[in-house]
């Protein structure tokens, strides 16, 4: 069995620490921004409607996205997963570098950020969201790797030869569910979404990539939840569903609604 012995702190300067979790977010945003510019240029050659989006506009959008990810992800985690704890430990809310972010909260934050920016620049919301859907798996992949290094969001007890013992939890071998999610929600999702984004017959349908992202991510997340230990403070809701599963079911419905609403 593999024993988890990663230190979540990359550099410790005493009064200041640089954590892998923070590095994952920084590199996720930088790589996403660089790849997003390439996707915008590539897609513009397929669908002339995307020519209306200036590269400078996309660059300016990044600041909105950063705020949306951090604020939305943190608030989402607090509300969906640990409201009681943070209501009693208010200052802990601001210690984002220690972990405690919700994908679905970050997703909502990004949606709000794109909506505000699209309105400001007089652009179609889905033109931006389609591009962000292409790059989002990069950040998800790095974020899940950071979850693994932090030893959080660990899996259920397992006898698999690749099972990992997380000493900060117990001495039982467990599924490295963070790595499962990194592969499924990061690598697999990236390949599927970007393959579809460059198909001419699909990219003409503005909003389709965004809808498909919500649907595919949600199914992959629900599958991953089968191997993940439910959050201790929540357990299983309705005796069968984790919070992640319930939120993913909701995003499937939203994705299907968007797909159905797209004009052909």
For each residue, the residues with C-beta under 8 A, 3 or more apart:
1: 163 164 165 173
2: 162 163 164 165 176
3: 164 165 167
4: 148 151 164 165 166 167 168
5: 167
6: 20 148 149 151
7: 10 149
8: 19 20 21 99 149 150 151
9: 12 17 18 19 20
10: 7 18 19 20 23
11: 17 18
12: 9 17
13: 16 17 18
14:
15:
16: 13
17: 9 11 12 13 97
18: 9 10 11 13 22 23
19: 8 9 10 22 23 97 98
20: 6 8 9 10 23 24 145 146 149 150
21: 8 24 25 97 98 99 146 149 150
22: 18 19 25 26 97
23: 10 18 19 20 26 27 146
24: 20 21 27 28 139 142 143 145 146
25: 21 22 28 29 69 70 139 142 143 146
26: 22 23 29 30
27: 23 24 30 31 142
28: 24 25 31 32 138 139 140 141 142 143
29: 25 26 32 33 62 65 66 69 139
30: 26 27 33 34
31: 27 28 34 35 135 138 139 142
32: 28 29 35 36 132 135 136 138 139
33: 29 30 36 37 59 62 135
34: 30 31 37 38
35: 31 32 38 39 134 135 138
36: 32 33 39 40 58 131 132 134 135
37: 33 34 40 41 55 58 59
38: 34 35 41 42
39: 35 36 42 43 131 134 135 194 197
40: 36 37 43 44 50 53 55 58 131
41: 37 38 44 45 55
42: 38 39 45 46 198
43: 39 40 46 47 50 130 131 197 198 203
44: 40 41 47 48 50 51 53
45: 41 42
46: 42 43 50 198 200 203 204
47: 43 44 50 203 204 206
48: 44 51
49: 52 124 127 206
50: 40 43 44 46 47 53 127
51: 44 48
52: 49 123 127
53: 40 44 50 57 58 123 127 128 131
54: 57 58
55: 37 40 41 58 59
56: 59 60
57: 53 54 60 61 121 123
58: 36 37 40 53 54 55 61 62 128 131
59: 33 37 55 56 62
60: 56 57 63 64 117
61: 57 58 64 65 113 114 117 128
62: 29 33 58 59 65 66
63: 60 66 67
64: 60 61 67 68 113 114 116 117
65: 29 61 62 68 69 110 113 114 132
66: 29 62 63 69 70
67: 63 64 70 71 109 113
68: 64 65 71 72 106 109 110 111 112 113 114
69: 25 29 65 66 72 73 106 109 110 139
70: 25 66 67 73 74 96 106 109
71: 67 68 74 75 109
72: 68 69 75 76 105 106 107 108 109 110 112 113
73: 69 70 76 77 101 102 103 105 106 109
74: 70 71 77 78 93 96 100 101 102 105
75: 71 72 78 79 105 109
76: 72 73 79 80 101 102 103 104 105 106 108 109
77: 73 74 80 81 82 100 101 102 105
78: 74 75 81 82 83 86 93 100
79: 75 76 83 105
80: 76 77 102 104 105 243 247
81: 77 78 100 102 231 233 234 243
82: 77 78 85 86 100 231 233
83: 78 79 86 87
84: 87 88 233
85: 82 88 89 92 233
86: 78 82 83 89 90 92 93
87: 83 84 90
88: 84 85
89: 85 86 92 93
90: 86 87 93
91: 94 95
92: 85 86 89 95
93: 74 78 86 89 90
94: 91
95: 91 92 98
96: 70 74 100 101
97: 17 19 21 22
98: 19 21 95
99: 8 21 146 147 150 152
100: 74 77 78 81 82 96
101: 73 74 76 77 96 105 106 143
102: 73 74 76 77 80 81 105 106
103: 73 76 106 107 140 143 221 244
104: 76 80 107 108 244 247 248 251
105: 72 73 74 75 76 77 79 80 101 102 108 109
106: 68 69 70 72 73 76 101 102 103 109 110
107: 72 103 104 110 111 251
108: 72 76 104 105 111 112
109: 67 68 69 70 71 72 73 75 76 105 106 112 113
110: 65 68 69 72 106 107 113 114 132
111: 68 107 108 114 115 129
112: 68 72 108 109 115 116
113: 61 64 65 67 68 72 109 110 116 117
114: 61 64 65 68 110 111 117 118 125 128 129 132
115: 111 112 118 119 125
116: 64 112 113 119 120
117: 60 61 64 113 114 120 121 123 128
118: 114 115 121 122 123 124 125 127 128
119: 115 116 122
120: 116 117
121: 57 117 118
122: 118 119
123: 52 53 57 117 118 127 128
124: 49 118 127 128 206
125: 114 115 118 128 129
126: 129 130 206 207 210
127: 49 50 52 53 118 123 124 130 131 206
128: 53 58 61 114 117 118 123 124 125 131 132
129: 111 114 125 126 132 133 207 209 210
130: 43 126 127 133 134 197 203 206 207 208 209 210
131: 36 39 40 43 53 58 127 128 134 135
132: 32 36 65 110 114 128 129 135 136 210
133: 129 130 136 193 197 209 210 212 213
134: 35 36 39 130 131 193 194 197 209
135: 31 32 33 35 36 39 131 132 138 139
136: 32 132 133 139 140 213
137: 140 141 185 186 187 189 190 193
138: 28 31 32 35 135 141 142 186 190
139: 24 25 28 29 31 32 69 135 136 142 143
140: 28 103 136 137 143 144 181 182 185 186 189 217
141: 28 137 138 144 145 182 185 186 187 190
142: 24 25 27 28 31 138 139 145 146 186
143: 24 25 28 101 103 139 140 146 147
144: 140 141 147 148 178 179 181 182 185 186
145: 20 24 141 142 148 149 178 179 182
146: 20 21 23 24 25 99 142 143 149 150
147: 99 143 144 150 152 153 178 181
148: 4 6 144 145 151 176 178 179 182
149: 6 7 8 20 21 145 146
150: 8 20 21 99 146 147
151: 4 6 8 148 154 166 168 169
152: 99 147 178
153: 147 177 178 181 228
154: 151 164 166 169 174 175 176 177 178 228 229
155: 158 174 175 176 177 178 180 227 228 229
156: 174 175 177 227 228 229
157: 172 173 174
158: 155 163 173 174 175 227
159: 163 173
160: 163 173 175
161:
162: 2 176
163: 1 2 158 159 160 173 174 175 176
164: 1 2 3 4 154 173 174 175 176
165: 1 2 3 4 171 172 173 174
166: 4 151 154 169 170 174
167: 3 4 5 171
168: 4 151
169: 151 154 166 172 174
170: 166
171: 165 167
172: 157 165 169
173: 1 157 158 159 160 163 164 165
174: 154 155 156 157 158 163 164 165 166 169 177 229
175: 154 155 156 158 160 163 164 180 227 228
176: 2 148 154 155 162 163 164 179 180
177: 153 154 155 156 174 180 181 224 227 228 229
178: 144 145 147 148 152 153 154 155 181 182
179: 144 145 148 176 182 183
180: 155 175 176 177 183 184 224 227
181: 140 144 147 153 177 178 184 185 186 220 221 224 228
182: 140 141 144 145 148 178 179 185 186 187
183: 179 180 186 187 188
184: 180 181 187 188 189 220 221 223 224
185: 137 140 141 144 181 182 188 189 217 220 221 224
186: 137 138 140 141 142 144 181 182 183 189 190
187: 137 141 182 183 184 190 191
188: 183 184 185 191 192 220
189: 137 140 184 185 186 192 193 213 216 217 220
190: 137 138 141 186 187 193 194
191: 187 188 194 195
192: 188 189 195 196 212 216
193: 133 134 137 189 190 196 197 209 212 213 216
194: 39 134 190 191 197 198
195: 191 192 198 199
196: 192 193 199 202 208 209 212
197: 39 43 130 133 134 193 194 202 203 209
198: 42 43 46 194 195 203
199: 195 196 202 203
200: 46 203 204
201: 204
202: 196 197 199 205 208 209
203: 43 46 47 130 197 198 199 200 208 209
204: 46 47 200 201
205: 202 208 262 263 264
206: 47 49 124 126 127 130 262
207: 126 129 130 210 211 258 259 261 262
208: 130 196 202 203 205 211 212 259 262
209: 129 130 133 134 193 196 197 202 203 212 213
210: 126 129 130 132 133 207 213 214 255 258
211: 207 208 214 215 255 256 258 259 262
212: 133 192 193 196 208 209 215 216 255 259
213: 133 136 189 193 209 210 216 217 255
214: 210 211 217 218 251 252 254 255 258
215: 211 212 218 219 251 252 255 256 259
216: 189 192 193 212 213 219 220
217: 140 185 189 213 214 220 221 248 251
218: 214 215 221 222 248 249 251 252 255
219: 215 216 222 223 248 252
220: 181 184 185 188 189 216 217 223 224
221: 103 181 184 185 217 218 224 225 244 245 248
222: 218 219 225 226 244 245 248 249
223: 184 219 220 226
224: 177 180 181 184 185 220 221 227 228
225: 221 222 228 242 244 245 248
226: 222 223
227: 155 156 158 175 177 180 224
228: 153 154 155 156 175 177 181 224 225 242 244
229: 154 155 156 174 177 232
230: 234 235 236 242 243
231: 81 82 234 235 242 243
232: 229 235
233: 81 82 84 85
234: 81 230 231 237 242 243
235: 230 231 232
236: 230 239 240 241 242
237: 234 240 241 242 243 246
238: 241
239: 236
240: 236 237
241: 236 237 238 245 246 249
242: 225 228 230 231 234 236 237 245 246
243: 80 81 230 231 234 237 246 247
244: 103 104 221 222 225 228 247 248
245: 221 222 225 241 242 248 249
246: 237 241 242 243 249 250
247: 80 104 243 244 250 251
248: 104 217 218 219 221 222 225 244 245 251 252
249: 218 222 241 245 246 252 253
250: 246 247 253 254
251: 104 107 214 215 217 218 247 248 254 255
252: 214 215 218 219 248 249 255 256
253: 249 250 256 257
254: 214 250 251 257 258
255: 210 211 212 213 214 215 218 251 252 258 259
256: 211 215 252 253 259 260
257: 253 254 260 261
258: 207 210 211 214 254 255 261 262
259: 207 208 211 212 215 255 256 262
260: 256 257
261: 207 257 258
262: 205 206 207 208 211 258 259
263: 205
264: 205
